[in-house]
Structure formats: C-alpha cells, structure tokens
C-alpha cells in the first residue's frame, strides 16, 4: 500500500468545546457545500461509534467529493458483459499460471490456512486473482474520501455511511499509521479487497506480529478471506458445483434456487457430470444454473457456491471464482462451449493484442497480458472505427483486424 506523510489539520483561531463542530479545512472555491455539511453533521455518528475528534479531523482534512466515485455511483458500467464473456475475461491462462505459482510460493501458509479454516486453498487463490490480479491492482483511492462521497450523495448512501464508520474505526485503531487507507472506489481494500466492516469482523493476525496487514502481506489477506468464508458456513472438503450434461427433458424450467433438490434426485432425472463421474454425495442439495440458457454450459451449484456469493453476489463472479479455482488445481476448461462462440485468448494472444494496439498509437499502459481498462478502451475505439459492436471485448476477430491492418501498413 502506498504510504505518504500524515496531514495536519489547520484550525481557525477558535476554541472548540466538547461536542462543538470543528472548522473544516479551507477548500478551493466551488467546493461542494453539501459535502461540507455532511462532514460536519456526520461527526455525531462517528463520535457515537467511538471515533475521536483528532482521528475524525485527520481523516477528512482537505477532502472533497471524488468525481470518479460520483460517476461510478451514478451510472451503470459503460457496457455489461454477458456471462460467457465475463467468465472468459476472468479465467485466463495468465491467471491460471500465476495462481499455480502462488500455490507453490505460499504452500506453507496455505497448508496452515486450510488446516485452521477448512477453506479450499484454490478458491482463496481464485478470489485473490479475481479481486486484484494477485495484488497488482489493489486500488489507489483514499478510502475515507471514496466512502464519504458515497455516503453523502446517491443511491448507496446507506452502504457508504456504514462502511465509513467502519473505516474511521480502523483509523482510530491505527490500522494504517503511515497514511490514508487506500483501496477501490467503493472502499474495498488489500489483496483480497475486504470492505472496512469485514476487515473489523474477519481479518486475522496470521503471522502473530501484532498487525492484520491485508495490504502488504498476501497470506494475511488470504487467511482473513478464509475466516470470512468459514464464518459464512463453508463446507470443508466439498466443491462449489459441477458442470453437467442435461437430458432433453430437463429444460430451463428446472433452473433456479427455488428448484433445488438433492444430487441423487438430479441423477434420477438423468443429469450427469460432463466427465462421466458420479456425484460423490447424493444427499447434497444443488440447484441448476443455466447462465446462457439451454444451449450453453449447465451447472449444478452447491452450498459452497452460495458462500462465494457472500463475497460478491453475482452468479458470474462466483462461477468465475469456482472455475478459476478448478483450473489452478489442474482442471480443464468447461466442456460445453458458450453458444456465442466466446473463448479465452491465449496468453500469447493477449500480449499480441496489447502490442498491436500500442503500435496503432493507443496508450494501454504496461504490456503485461492483462487486458484492463486502457486496453478495453482501445478495443472500443477500434470497434467503433470499424463499425463493429462496441463492447470492448477482446476476441480473435480483433487480433485478425490488427494483423491485417498492420500487414498492409
């Protein structure tokens, strides 16, 4: 985590009595008066939660609403990926490779984590990969600024206020003494992106050095995430679900949580695992998930899948975590192809697309094979120029266009 010097609150020439409102730092003209009022008024809630005046003033010194947070909070994402593209973008050869490297690098710690909390190490690594690409993108935004921006205005004000109190309590405890807590636009922090409330409830001092450092110590973040999942009733020794093959009589009407039944009953209907193996525990309950209807891959989802969804409530997120975990373990890609033809680019193809976009004059940052926001923006620009569907999704077609274009040049 980036550390920088503490901020000194410049007080006006006024004496504050207990319970009085502190003077806010002087801001540039045009600063948001509503935000200033929120900061003044929110002090009562913070004090009630045990936050000192000194901590409160230091937390808000010089802050103003973050326009990036306001933009993300007010609007839906620029485009939404269908399930096929989401999973394909999330479960890449690069993430599988790095995940296996981390599996070896932190074997000793993962042995202990798995022993203490019973959570599958591969799932923990998959969450790490999904959340921050194994610590390479942990967020560089001031958490207090982000959460206070959410708290004072917009559709997530209740969430923002609750998490802001938790973040202030973390500051009161001196969790990050060297400077502001840094994280994502919505306040998630560290290698596995814990929210402040979850940090307070579930983070652990795994190496017993007196700190719960989810920013600089990856295995401490993994242990904290294991504690979270265990407390959500993770079932040790069990998987998240199975890719299955459906008989003709089992259609979309069987899908959904409300239609869950035992694996034995699913088997009696003719549902089989795609690898031909039987279900190891016929009594376990599962529900059918068809992310792209009857023509795409089908899955029976178990209790541990729902536990992963407590970390992020999206089915596509949890499916990606489960699949990435299986791939890190040594498993194969899904057997049934996606009906829209989406497939993951190879690691070489991902580097190539970045390299060719750079040659084209686009700023995509570091050539690392990770197709982040800059790469997707460049792809959208190319798609718009060529009259294609503008979704920013990297496909083999994009590589073909770039190869042909640069061969002609």
C-alpha positions in Angstrom: 0.0 0.0 0.0 1.3 3.5 -0.9 2.3 5.4 2.2 2.6 9.2 2.5 3.0 11.7 5.2 0.2 12.5 7.6 -1.9 15.6 7.2 -2.0 18.4 9.8 -5.4 20.0 10.3 -5.1 23.8 10.1 -7.6 25.1 12.6 -9.0 28.5 12.5 -8.5 30.7 15.6 -11.3 29.2 17.5 -11.5 27.2 20.7 -13.6 24.0 20.5 -15.6 22.8 23.4 -16.8 19.2 23.9 -19.4 18.4 21.2 -18.8 21.6 19.2 -18.4 21.4 15.5 -14.8 21.7 14.2 -13.9 24.1 11.5 -13.4 22.3 8.2 -10.2 22.8 6.2 -10.2 25.7 3.8 -11.0 24.4 0.3 -10.9 25.9 -3.2 -13.8 28.0 -4.4 -16.6 25.8 -5.8 -16.1 23.0 -3.2 -19.3 21.1 -2.6 -21.1 22.8 0.2 -23.4 19.8 0.7 -20.4 17.5 1.2 -19.0 20.0 3.8 -22.4 19.9 5.7 -22.3 16.1 5.6 -18.9 16.0 7.1 -19.9 18.4 9.9 -23.1 16.5 10.6 -21.6 13.1 10.4 -19.3 13.8 13.3 -22.1 12.9 15.7 -22.4 9.4 14.3 -18.6 8.9 14.3 -18.3 10.1 17.9 -21.1 7.7 18.9 -19.1 4.9 17.3 -16.1 5.7 19.4 -14.1 7.8 16.9 -12.1 10.6 18.4 -12.2 14.2 17.2 -8.5 14.0 16.4 -9.0 11.0 14.2 -12.0 12.5 12.5 -10.4 15.7 11.7 -7.3 14.0 10.3 -9.4 11.7 8.2 -11.3 14.5 6.5 -8.5 17.1 6.3 -8.5 18.6 2.8 -11.0 16.2 1.4 -13.7 16.9 -1.2 -16.1 14.7 -3.1 -14.4 12.4 -5.6 -15.8 12.9 -9.0 -14.7 9.4 -10.1 -16.8 7.9 -7.3 -19.7 10.1 -8.2 -19.6 9.0 -11.8 -19.3 5.3 -11.0 -22.1 5.5 -8.4 -24.5 7.4 -10.6 -24.2 5.3 -13.7 -24.2 1.7 -14.7 -20.9 0.5 -16.3 -20.4 1.6 -19.9 -21.2 -1.9 -21.1 -22.2 -5.2 -19.5 -20.6 -8.4 -20.4 -22.8 -11.4 -20.9 -21.9 -14.4 -18.7 -19.8 -16.0 -21.4 -17.6 -13.0 -21.9 -17.4 -12.3 -18.2 -16.1 -15.8 -17.4 -13.8 -15.8 -20.5 -12.3 -12.5 -19.4 -11.9 -13.6 -15.8 -10.4 -17.1 -16.2 -7.3 -16.6 -18.3 -4.2 -18.6 -19.0 -2.3 -15.9 -17.2 -4.3 -16.0 -14.1 -4.2 -19.8 -14.0 -0.4 -19.8 -14.4 0.2 -17.1 -11.8 -2.3 -18.8 -9.5 -0.3 -22.0 -9.7 2.9 -20.1 -9.0 1.3 -18.6 -5.9 0.2 -22.1 -4.9 3.8 -23.1 -4.6 5.1 -19.8 -3.3 2.7 -19.8 -0.3 2.4 -23.5 0.2 3.4 -23.4 3.9 1.0 -20.7 4.7 -1.8 -22.2 2.7 -1.3 -25.5 4.4 -1.9 -23.8 7.7 -4.8 -21.7 6.5 -6.6 -24.7 5.1 -6.0 -26.6 8.3 -7.4 -23.9 10.5 -10.4 -22.7 8.5 -11.1 -25.7 6.2 -11.5 -23.4 3.1 -10.1 -24.7 -0.2 -6.8 -23.0 -0.9 -7.6 -22.9 -4.7 -10.7 -20.9 -4.0 -8.8 -18.4 -1.9 -6.2 -18.0 -4.7 -9.0 -17.6 -7.2 -10.6 -14.8 -5.2 -7.2 -13.2 -4.9 -6.7 -13.4 -8.7 -10.2 -12.1 -9.4 -10.1 -9.2 -6.9 -6.7 -7.7 -7.5 -4.9 -9.9 -10.1 -2.8 -11.3 -7.3 -2.0 -8.0 -5.7 -1.2 -6.0 -8.8 -4.3 -3.8 -8.8 -5.3 -3.1 -5.2 -6.7 0.3 -5.7 -5.1 3.7 -5.2 -8.0 5.8 -3.9 -8.4 7.3 -0.4 -10.9 5.0 1.3 -12.3 7.8 3.5 -12.8 10.0 0.5 -14.5 7.3 -1.5 -16.8 6.2 1.2 -17.7 9.7 2.3 -18.5 10.5 -1.3 -20.9 7.5 -1.4 -22.3 8.4 2.0 -23.4 11.9 1.4 -25.0 11.5 -2.0 -26.6 8.9 -4.3 -28.1 5.5 -4.3 -25.5 3.8 -2.0 -25.6 6.4 0.8 -26.7 3.8 3.5 -23.9 1.5 2.5 -21.4 4.4 2.4 -22.2 5.6 5.8 -22.0 2.2 7.4 -18.6 1.4 5.8 -17.4 4.9 6.5 -17.9 4.4 10.2 -16.0 1.1 10.0 -13.2 2.8 8.1 -13.0 5.6 10.8 -12.9 2.9 13.5 -9.9 1.4 11.7 -8.2 4.7 11.7 -8.9 5.1 15.4 -7.2 1.8 16.0 -4.2 2.9 14.0 -4.5 0.2 11.4 -2.6 2.2 8.8 -0.4 4.6 10.8 1.7 5.7 7.9 -1.1 7.4 5.9 -4.6 7.2 4.5 -6.0 3.8 3.8 -6.0 3.1 0.1 -8.4 0.9 -1.8 -11.1 0.8 -4.5 -13.7 3.4 -5.4 -16.2 1.6 -3.2 -13.9 1.2 -0.2 -12.6 -2.4 -0.6 -9.0 -2.8 0.4 -6.0 -5.1 0.3 -5.0 -8.2 -1.7 -8.5 -9.7 -1.5 -10.5 -6.4 -1.3 -12.1 -6.6 2.1 -14.6 -3.9 3.0 -13.8 -2.0 6.2 -16.7 -3.7 8.1 -15.4 -7.1 7.0 -11.9 -6.1 8.0 -13.1 -5.4 11.5 -15.0 -8.6 11.8 -12.9 -11.1 9.9 -9.3 -10.0 9.4 -6.7 -12.0 11.4 -3.1 -11.6 12.6 -2.0 -14.8 10.9 1.8 -14.3 11.4 1.2 -13.0 15.0 3.2 -9.8 14.6 0.6 -7.6 16.1 -0.8 -6.4 12.8 -3.6 -7.5 10.5 -2.0 -6.4 7.3 -4.0 -7.2 4.2 -2.1 -4.7 2.1 1.5 -5.8 2.3 1.1 -9.5 3.5 -0.7 -11.6 0.9 -1.1 -14.6 3.2 -2.7 -12.4 5.9 -5.3 -11.3 3.4 -5.9 -14.9 2.3 -6.3 -16.0 5.9 -8.7 -13.2 6.5 -10.7 -14.2 3.5 -10.7 -17.8 4.7 -12.0 -16.7 8.0 -14.8 -14.8 6.2 -15.8 -17.8 4.1 -15.6 -20.2 7.1 -17.9 -17.9 9.1 -20.4 -18.0 6.1 -20.6 -21.8 6.6 -18.1 -23.0 4.0 -18.3 -26.8 3.9 -14.7 -28.2 4.1 -13.8 -30.9 1.6 -16.7 -30.1 -0.7 -16.7 -28.4 -4.1 -18.7 -25.4 -5.3 -20.5 -27.3 -8.1 -20.3 -29.4 -11.2 -20.6 -28.8 -14.9 -23.3 -31.2 -16.0 -24.9 -32.6 -19.1 -28.7 -32.4 -19.3 -31.1 -34.9 -20.8 -33.7 -33.4 -23.2 -36.5 -33.4 -20.7 -34.6 -31.1 -18.2 -35.1 -27.6 -19.6 -34.9 -24.1 -18.3 -38.0 -24.7 -16.1 -35.8 -26.7 -13.8 -33.3 -23.9 -13.2 -33.1 -21.6 -10.2 -32.6 -21.7 -6.4 -36.2 -22.4 -5.7 -36.0 -25.6 -7.6 -33.0 -27.1 -5.7 -33.1 -30.8 -4.9 -30.6 -33.5 -3.9 -27.9 -34.6 -6.3 -29.4 -38.0 -6.1 -32.7 -36.7 -7.5 -30.9 -34.8 -10.2 -29.2 -38.0 -11.2 -32.6 -39.8 -11.2 -33.7 -37.2 -13.8 -30.8 -38.1 -16.0 -28.5 -35.2 -15.2 -24.8 -36.3 -15.3 -21.4 -34.7 -14.8 -19.7 -33.9 -18.0 -16.7 -36.1 -17.1 -18.9 -39.1 -16.7 -18.2 -39.5 -12.9 -20.9 -39.9 -10.4 -21.9 -37.4 -7.8 -19.9 -38.3 -4.6 -22.5 -37.2 -2.1 -26.0 -37.9 -3.4 -27.6 -36.2 -0.4 -26.1 -32.8 -1.1 -28.6 -30.3 -2.4 -28.0 -28.3 -5.5 -29.8 -26.0 -8.0 -29.4 -25.8 -11.7 -27.8 -22.7 -13.2 -28.0 -22.0 -16.9 -26.1 -18.8 -17.5 -26.9 -18.6 -21.2 -29.9 -20.9 -21.4 -30.2 -24.5 -22.5 -27.7 -24.1 -25.4 -24.7 -23.1 -23.1 -22.9 -24.8 -20.3 -25.1 -26.1 -17.4 -24.1 -26.3 -13.7 -25.4 -27.7 -10.5 -24.4 -25.3 -7.7 -23.9 -26.4 -4.1 -23.7 -24.7 -0.7 -20.1 -23.5 -1.2 -21.1 -21.6 -4.4 -23.6 -19.6 -2.3 -20.8 -18.9 0.2 -18.7 -17.5 -2.5 -21.6 -15.3 -3.5 -21.5 -13.8 0.0 -18.2 -12.3 -1.1 -19.7 -11.0 -4.3 -23.4 -11.6 -5.0 -23.1 -12.0 -8.8 -23.5 -15.5 -10.2 -21.0 -14.8 -12.9 -18.4 -13.7 -10.3 -18.9 -16.9 -8.2 -18.8 -19.1 -11.3 -15.6 -17.5 -12.4 -14.0 -18.0 -8.9 -15.1 -21.6 -8.9 -13.8 -22.3 -12.4 -10.5 -20.4 -11.8 -10.0 -22.5 -8.6 -10.5 -25.7 -10.5 -8.1 -24.6 -13.3 -5.5 -23.7 -10.7 -6.0 -27.1 -9.2 -5.2 -28.6 -12.6 -8.7 -28.9 -14.1 -9.7 -28.4 -17.7 -11.9 -25.6 -19.3 -15.6 -26.1 -19.5 -16.6 -29.0 -21.8 -19.6 -27.4 -23.5 -18.7 -24.2 -25.5 -20.5 -21.0 -25.0 -23.3 -20.5 -27.6 -22.0 -17.1 -28.7 -18.6 -18.5 -29.5 -16.7 -16.6 -26.8 -13.4 -18.1 -25.9 -10.4 -17.1 -23.8 -7.5 -15.7 -25.7 -4.2 -17.5 -25.1 -1.5 -15.7 -23.1 0.4 -15.0 -26.3 -2.7 -13.6 -28.0 -3.3 -11.2 -25.0 0.2 -9.9 -25.3 -0.1 -9.6 -29.1 -3.3 -7.6 -28.9 -1.7 -5.1 -26.5 1.4 -4.8 -28.6 -0.5 -4.2 -31.8 -2.8 -1.6 -30.1 0.3 0.2 -28.9 1.8 0.2 -32.4 -1.6 1.7 -33.5 -0.9 4.6 -31.1 -3.2 3.6 -28.2 -2.0 4.1 -24.6 -2.6 0.7 -22.9 0.0 1.1 -20.2 2.3 -1.8 -19.4 2.3 -4.7 -21.8 1.5 -7.4 -19.3 -1.1 -9.6 -20.9 -3.8 -8.2 -18.5 -6.5 -6.6 -20.6 -7.5 -3.8 -18.2 -9.5 -0.6 -18.7 -6.9 1.0 -21.0 -6.8 -2.0 -23.3 -10.6 -2.3 -23.4 -10.9 1.5 -24.2 -8.5 1.0 -27.1 -10.5 -2.0 -28.3 -13.8 0.0 -28.1 -12.2 2.8 -30.2 -11.1 0.2 -32.8 -14.6 -1.4 -32.8 -16.3 1.9 -33.3 -13.9 2.8 -36.2 -14.5 -0.5 -37.9 -18.3 -0.4 -37.5 -18.3 -3.4 -35.1 -20.3 -3.9 -31.9 -18.7 -1.6 -29.3 -18.3 -3.7 -26.2 -14.5 -3.6 -25.6 -14.3 -7.4 -25.5 -11.1 -8.9 -26.9 -11.9 -11.5 -29.5 -9.8 -13.4 -32.1 -11.6 -11.1 -34.6 -9.9 -8.1 -33.1 -6.5 -9.7 -33.5 -7.3 -10.6 -37.1 -8.2 -7.0 -37.8 -5.0 -5.7 -36.2 -2.8 -8.2 -38.1 -4.4 -7.4 -41.4 -4.2 -3.6 -40.8 -0.5 -3.7 -39.8 0.5 -6.1 -42.5 -1.0 -3.6 -45.0 1.0 -0.8 -43.4 
